[in-house]
């Protein structure tokens, strides 16, 4: 195919308005992220309030529940990826949906701490199963389609991100409406949604024979460990998830410092969602034009500047006297822009660095590396945000150092030619 013809074809397929032209299995996988996030955000944003007000659990216990839920998800992605490579994506997705249903029902009915912990960890582990299965399946389907003149794989992951972001907006709205009746109803409706998601995948997701059935479990892990350029890439990229999670940890702290409350938090989340929904595809296309290494490095650079902006505002409080929200707004805009530029391009690099092999375990390791970074990094940042522990600007300077280090690692890999596939 001539370059001009290929470019025209990619543009036709890459536009969001041409989503309907994609093969049905790719449509299903992209819409899966929408459905997953609607079901997830119907419940999880309100879990802490439910535990505190309805079950009267102490703050430390609530933190433990939320922490274990996050770890059971991000930290165990590698298990879901390994199972995907050994038994195929479809059974892993179905198992994840079943566990999410069980976890949500348990959360809705739980009236004791052990039951709450079990429900929270089941919902987390469910995502650890189906997320790497869905991502690796989408990567394989999109890669094959791109070779046949379809949309670029990075553009498909951009659609995936947009779909998930729409779910992030819709889910809390549905959850808020259901909370008028009670948290239990939200959980049960979300569970019913995951029953429908599971049925859709049972009927529509083809069962592709696993590429590594019958091989030793540790064979895939050993292959990833031997892939030094992927391990280095995963280590550098892991800083992204830590940065993104600051929307939930450091951003509320900045709002309290600047305005005395967190009333603007919801609007800032809407701002981030609107940016992704309207600008993700153009950002991804531009990132592909400048090259994956440059796009990822620039993305992490924007994340670093987002935190440095708040550090400067903390050091120069008079600069925010007229508009105290500008540091938080700037942080959200730059952090989201960095995510939009870096993430789909990086996801497209994963199967390339993996040699199109063992995509499940490679995506699993990538997410688990991010989970470890969040577990360690957020603990440190959370402590530094306490004025009794560190000066107000210190946590923001530490946060800025994280994406800076990530950008340096990615730039070094690119300079050595390790990202050329």
C-alpha positions as CSV (number, residue, x, y, z in Angstrom):
1,X,0.0,0.0,0.0
2,X,1.4,3.4,-0.9
3,X,2.1,5.8,2.0
4,X,-0.6,8.3,0.9
5,X,-3.2,5.5,0.7
6,X,-2.1,4.1,4.1
7,X,-2.4,7.6,5.7
8,X,-5.8,8.1,4.2
9,X,-7.0,4.7,5.4
10,X,-5.7,5.3,8.9
11,X,-7.4,8.7,9.2
12,X,-10.7,7.2,8.1
13,X,-10.5,4.4,10.6
14,X,-8.8,6.4,13.4
15,X,-11.5,9.1,13.7
16,X,-13.9,8.5,16.6
17,X,-16.9,9.0,14.3
18,X,-15.7,5.9,12.3
19,X,-15.8,3.7,15.4
20,X,-18.6,1.7,13.9
21,X,-16.2,0.6,11.1
22,X,-14.0,-1.3,13.5
23,X,-14.5,-5.1,13.7
24,X,-17.1,-6.1,16.3
25,X,-14.5,-7.7,18.6
26,X,-12.5,-4.5,18.8
27,X,-15.7,-2.5,19.4
28,X,-16.6,-4.9,22.2
29,X,-13.2,-4.6,23.8
30,X,-13.3,-0.8,23.7
31,X,-16.8,-0.6,25.0
32,X,-15.8,-3.0,27.7
33,X,-13.7,-0.3,29.3
34,X,-16.7,2.0,29.2
35,X,-18.9,-0.6,30.9
36,X,-16.3,-1.5,33.4
37,X,-15.8,2.1,34.5
38,X,-19.5,2.8,34.8
39,X,-19.9,-0.2,37.1
40,X,-16.8,0.6,39.0
41,X,-17.4,4.3,39.6
42,X,-21.0,3.7,40.6
43,X,-19.7,2.3,43.8
44,X,-16.1,2.9,44.7
45,X,-16.1,6.7,45.0
46,X,-18.7,6.3,47.8
47,X,-17.2,3.3,49.5
48,X,-15.2,5.4,52.1
49,X,-18.3,7.4,53.1
50,X,-20.3,4.2,53.5
51,X,-17.6,2.6,55.6
52,X,-17.3,5.7,57.8
53,X,-20.9,6.8,58.2
54,X,-22.9,3.6,57.7
55,X,-20.6,1.0,59.3
56,X,-18.9,3.4,61.7
57,X,-15.4,2.2,60.9
58,X,-12.3,4.2,62.0
59,X,-10.4,6.2,59.5
60,X,-7.3,4.0,59.7
61,X,-9.5,0.9,59.0
62,X,-11.1,2.6,56.0
63,X,-7.6,3.4,54.7
64,X,-6.6,-0.2,55.1
65,X,-9.7,-1.4,53.2
66,X,-9.0,1.0,50.3
67,X,-5.3,0.2,50.3
68,X,-5.9,-3.5,50.1
69,X,-8.4,-3.1,47.4
70,X,-5.9,-1.1,45.3
71,X,-3.1,-3.6,45.9
72,X,-5.3,-6.6,45.1
73,X,-6.0,-4.9,41.8
74,X,-2.8,-3.3,40.6
75,X,-0.3,-5.5,42.4
76,X,-1.8,-8.7,41.0
77,X,-2.2,-7.8,37.4
78,X,0.7,-10.1,36.6
79,X,-1.5,-13.0,37.7
80,X,-4.3,-12.1,35.3
81,X,-1.7,-11.6,32.5
82,X,-0.1,-15.0,33.1
83,X,-3.5,-16.8,33.1
84,X,-4.4,-15.0,29.9
85,X,-1.3,-16.4,28.1
86,X,-1.9,-19.9,29.4
87,X,-5.7,-20.4,29.1
88,X,-6.8,-17.5,26.8
89,X,-8.5,-14.1,27.3
90,X,-12.1,-15.2,27.2
91,X,-12.2,-17.4,30.3
92,X,-10.1,-14.9,32.3
93,X,-12.5,-12.1,31.4
94,X,-15.5,-14.2,32.4
95,X,-13.8,-15.2,35.7
96,X,-13.0,-11.5,36.4
97,X,-16.7,-10.5,35.8
98,X,-17.9,-13.3,38.1
99,X,-15.5,-12.2,40.9
100,X,-16.5,-8.6,40.4
101,X,-20.2,-9.6,40.8
102,X,-19.5,-11.6,43.9
103,X,-17.4,-8.7,45.4
104,X,-20.0,-6.1,44.8
105,X,-22.8,-8.2,46.2
106,X,-20.6,-8.9,49.3
107,X,-19.8,-5.2,49.7
108,X,-23.5,-4.3,49.5
109,X,-24.5,-6.8,52.1
110,X,-21.5,-6.7,54.4
111,X,-22.0,-5.4,57.9
112,X,-18.7,-6.5,59.4
113,X,-15.0,-5.7,58.7
114,X,-14.0,-9.2,57.5
115,X,-16.9,-9.2,55.0
116,X,-16.0,-5.7,53.8
117,X,-12.4,-6.7,53.3
118,X,-13.4,-9.8,51.4
119,X,-15.7,-7.8,49.1
120,X,-13.2,-5.0,48.5
121,X,-10.4,-7.5,47.7
122,X,-12.6,-9.5,45.4
123,X,-13.5,-6.4,43.4
124,X,-9.8,-5.5,43.1
125,X,-8.7,-9.0,42.1
126,X,-11.5,-9.1,39.5
127,X,-9.9,-6.2,37.7
128,X,-6.5,-7.9,38.0
129,X,-7.9,-10.7,36.0
130,X,-9.9,-9.0,33.3
131,X,-7.9,-5.8,32.7
132,X,-4.7,-7.4,31.3
133,X,-6.9,-9.9,29.4
134,X,-8.8,-7.1,27.7
135,X,-5.7,-5.0,27.1
136,X,-3.6,-7.8,25.6
137,X,-6.6,-8.9,23.4
138,X,-7.1,-5.4,22.1
139,X,-3.4,-5.1,21.4
140,X,-3.3,-8.3,19.4
141,X,-6.5,-7.5,17.5
142,X,-5.4,-4.0,16.8
143,X,-2.0,-5.1,15.7
144,X,-3.3,-7.5,13.2
145,X,-5.9,-5.0,11.9
146,X,-3.2,-2.3,11.5
147,X,-1.1,-4.7,9.4
148,X,-4.2,-5.0,7.1
149,X,-4.5,-1.2,6.7
150,X,-6.7,-0.6,9.7
151,X,-6.3,2.1,12.4
152,X,-2.9,2.5,14.1
153,X,-2.8,0.5,17.4
154,X,-2.0,3.7,19.3
155,X,-5.2,5.2,18.0
156,X,-7.2,2.2,19.1
157,X,-5.8,2.6,22.6
158,X,-6.7,6.3,22.4
159,X,-10.3,5.2,21.8
160,X,-10.0,2.8,24.7
161,X,-8.9,5.7,26.9
162,X,-11.8,7.9,25.7
163,X,-14.3,5.0,26.4
164,X,-13.0,4.6,29.9
165,X,-13.1,8.3,30.6
166,X,-16.8,8.5,29.6
167,X,-17.4,5.7,32.0
168,X,-15.6,7.6,34.7
169,X,-18.0,10.5,34.2
170,X,-21.2,8.5,33.9
171,X,-20.6,6.1,36.7
172,X,-20.6,8.6,39.6
173,X,-23.7,10.2,38.2
174,X,-25.5,6.9,38.2
175,X,-24.1,6.1,41.7
176,X,-25.2,9.4,43.1
177,X,-28.8,8.9,41.8
178,X,-28.9,5.4,43.3
179,X,-27.5,6.6,46.7
180,X,-30.8,8.3,47.3
181,X,-32.0,4.8,48.1
182,X,-28.8,3.6,49.6
183,X,-25.3,2.2,49.1
184,X,-26.6,-1.4,49.0
185,X,-28.7,-0.7,45.9
186,X,-25.7,0.9,44.1
187,X,-23.7,-2.2,44.7
188,X,-26.5,-4.6,43.5
189,X,-27.2,-2.5,40.4
190,X,-23.4,-2.4,39.6
191,X,-23.3,-6.2,40.2
192,X,-26.2,-6.6,37.7
193,X,-24.3,-4.5,35.2
194,X,-21.3,-6.8,35.4
195,X,-23.6,-9.8,34.9
196,X,-24.6,-8.2,31.6
197,X,-21.0,-7.5,30.8
198,X,-20.1,-11.1,31.4
199,X,-22.9,-12.3,29.2
200,X,-21.9,-10.0,26.4
201,X,-18.3,-11.4,26.5
202,X,-19.6,-15.0,26.7
203,X,-21.6,-14.5,23.5
204,X,-19.5,-12.1,21.6
205,X,-15.8,-12.5,22.5
206,X,-14.2,-15.2,20.4
207,X,-12.1,-17.8,22.2
208,X,-8.7,-17.5,20.6
209,X,-6.4,-20.5,21.5
210,X,-3.8,-19.4,24.0
211,X,-0.3,-19.1,22.6
212,X,1.4,-20.6,25.6
213,X,-1.0,-23.3,26.9
214,X,0.7,-26.0,28.9
215,X,4.0,-24.2,29.5
216,X,5.4,-23.8,33.0
217,X,3.8,-20.9,34.9
218,X,7.1,-19.2,35.5
219,X,8.2,-19.5,31.9
220,X,6.4,-16.3,31.0
221,X,7.8,-14.4,34.0
222,X,11.3,-15.6,33.1
223,X,10.9,-14.4,29.6
224,X,9.9,-10.9,30.8
225,X,12.8,-10.7,33.2
226,X,15.2,-11.6,30.5
227,X,13.7,-8.9,28.3
228,X,15.9,-6.2,29.8
229,X,14.7,-3.3,27.7
230,X,11.1,-4.1,28.6
231,X,12.0,-4.3,32.3
232,X,13.7,-0.9,32.1
233,X,10.8,0.5,30.2
234,X,8.3,-0.8,32.8
235,X,10.4,0.7,35.6
236,X,10.4,4.1,33.9
237,X,6.8,4.0,33.0
238,X,5.7,2.9,36.5
239,X,6.0,6.6,37.5
240,X,2.9,7.4,35.5
241,X,0.5,5.6,37.7
242,X,1.9,7.2,40.8
243,X,1.5,10.6,39.1
244,X,-2.0,9.9,38.1
245,X,-3.0,8.8,41.6
246,X,-2.2,12.2,42.9
247,X,-5.5,13.4,41.6
248,X,-6.9,11.4,44.6
249,X,-4.2,12.1,47.2
250,X,-2.3,15.3,46.6
251,X,-4.9,17.3,44.7
252,X,-7.4,17.3,47.6
253,X,-4.6,18.4,49.9
254,X,-3.8,21.3,47.6
255,X,-7.5,22.3,47.5
256,X,-7.7,22.3,51.3
257,X,-4.5,24.5,51.5
258,X,-5.7,26.9,48.8
259,X,-9.4,27.2,49.6
260,X,-10.1,25.5,52.9
261,X,-12.3,22.8,51.4
262,X,-12.5,20.3,48.5
263,X,-15.7,21.6,46.8
264,X,-13.9,22.2,43.5
265,X,-12.6,18.6,43.3
266,X,-15.6,17.3,41.3
267,X,-15.3,20.1,38.7
268,X,-11.6,19.4,38.3
269,X,-12.3,15.7,37.6
270,X,-14.9,16.8,35.0
271,X,-12.2,19.1,33.4
272,X,-9.8,16.1,33.1
273,X,-12.5,13.9,31.6
274,X,-13.5,16.6,29.1
275,X,-9.9,17.0,28.0
276,X,-9.5,13.2,27.4
277,X,-12.9,12.8,25.7
278,X,-12.3,15.7,23.3
279,X,-8.6,15.7,22.8
280,X,-7.2,12.2,23.2
281,X,-7.3,11.1,19.5
282,X,-5.6,14.3,18.2
283,X,-3.0,14.1,21.0
284,X,-2.2,10.4,20.2
285,X,-1.9,11.1,16.5
286,X,0.5,14.0,17.2
287,X,2.4,11.7,19.5
288,X,2.8,9.1,16.8
289,X,4.1,11.8,14.4
290,X,6.8,13.0,16.7
291,X,7.8,9.5,17.7
292,X,6.9,7.3,20.7
293,X,10.0,8.2,22.7
294,X,9.6,11.9,22.3
295,X,5.9,11.7,23.1
296,X,6.4,9.7,26.3
297,X,9.3,11.9,27.4
298,X,7.3,15.1,26.7
299,X,4.3,13.6,28.5
300,X,6.3,12.9,31.6
301,X,7.8,16.4,31.3
302,X,4.3,17.9,31.5
303,X,3.6,15.8,34.6
304,X,6.7,17.1,36.3
305,X,5.8,20.7,35.5
306,X,2.3,20.1,36.8
307,X,3.8,19.4,40.3
308,X,6.4,22.1,40.1
309,X,3.6,24.6,39.5
310,X,2.0,23.8,42.8
311,X,5.4,23.8,44.5
312,X,6.0,27.4,43.2
313,X,2.5,28.4,44.4
314,X,3.2,27.1,47.8
315,X,6.5,28.9,48.0
316,X,5.0,32.2,46.7
317,X,1.5,32.3,48.3
318,X,0.9,35.9,47.2
319,X,0.9,34.7,43.6
320,X,-2.4,32.9,44.3
321,X,-4.2,35.6,46.2
322,X,-6.4,36.7,43.3
323,X,-7.2,33.2,42.0
324,X,-6.3,30.5,44.6
325,X,-7.4,27.7,42.4
326,X,-5.0,28.3,39.6
327,X,-2.3,25.9,40.8
328,X,-4.8,23.1,41.1
329,X,-6.3,23.8,37.7
330,X,-2.9,24.0,36.1
331,X,-1.8,20.8,37.8
332,X,-4.9,18.9,36.5
333,X,-4.5,20.3,32.9
334,X,-0.8,19.6,32.6
335,X,-1.1,16.2,34.3
336,X,-4.0,15.1,32.1
337,X,-2.2,16.5,29.0
338,X,0.9,14.4,29.9
339,X,-1.2,11.3,30.3
340,X,-3.0,11.8,27.0
341,X,0.3,12.2,25.2
342,X,2.2,9.4,26.8
343,X,-0.1,6.5,27.7
344,X,-1.6,5.3,24.4
345,X,1.8,5.5,22.7
346,X,3.4,3.6,25.6
347,X,0.7,0.9,25.4
348,X,1.4,0.5,21.7
349,X,5.1,0.0,22.6
350,X,4.4,-2.8,25.0
351,X,3.6,-5.5,22.4
352,X,6.5,-4.3,20.2
353,X,9.0,-4.6,23.1
354,X,7.5,-8.0,23.9
355,X,8.0,-9.2,20.3
356,X,4.2,-9.7,20.1
357,X,4.6,-12.6,22.5
358,X,3.1,-13.2,25.9
359,X,1.2,-10.0,25.8
360,X,-0.9,-10.9,28.9
361,X,2.1,-11.2,31.2
362,X,3.8,-8.2,29.7
363,X,0.8,-5.9,30.2
364,X,0.4,-7.5,33.7
365,X,4.0,-6.8,34.7
366,X,3.6,-3.2,33.4
367,X,0.5,-2.6,35.6
368,X,2.0,-4.4,38.6
369,X,5.1,-2.2,38.4
370,X,2.8,0.8,38.6
371,X,0.9,-0.7,41.5
372,X,4.2,-1.1,43.5
373,X,5.1,2.4,42.6
374,X,1.8,3.7,43.9
375,X,2.0,1.5,47.1
376,X,5.5,2.9,48.0
377,X,5.2,6.3,46.5
378,X,1.8,7.3,47.8
379,X,2.8,6.2,51.3
380,X,5.8,8.5,51.2
381,X,3.9,11.4,49.6
382,X,1.0,10.9,52.1
383,X,3.5,11.3,55.0
384,X,5.2,14.3,53.4
385,X,1.8,16.1,53.0
386,X,1.5,16.3,56.8
387,X,2.8,19.8,57.7
388,X,4.3,18.3,60.9
389,X,6.6,16.0,58.8
390,X,7.8,18.3,55.9
391,X,7.7,21.8,54.6
392,X,4.6,22.4,52.3
393,X,6.6,22.5,49.1
394,X,8.6,19.3,49.8
395,X,5.9,16.7,48.7
396,X,5.4,18.6,45.4
397,X,9.2,18.7,44.7
398,X,9.4,15.0,45.4
399,X,6.4,14.3,43.1
400,X,8.1,16.4,40.4
401,X,11.2,14.3,40.7
402,X,9.3,11.1,39.9
403,X,8.2,11.9,36.3
404,X,11.5,13.6,35.7
405,X,13.3,10.3,36.5
406,X,10.8,8.5,34.3
407,X,11.5,10.8,31.4
408,X,15.2,10.4,31.9
409,X,14.9,6.6,31.8
410,X,12.8,6.6,28.7
411,X,15.1,9.1,27.0
412,X,18.1,6.9,27.8
413,X,16.5,3.9,26.4
414,X,15.6,5.8,23.2
415,X,19.2,7.1,22.9
416,X,20.5,3.5,23.1
417,X,18.0,2.4,20.5
418,X,16.2,0.1,22.9
419,X,12.7,1.5,21.9
420,X,13.3,1.0,18.2
421,X,11.3,-2.1,17.1
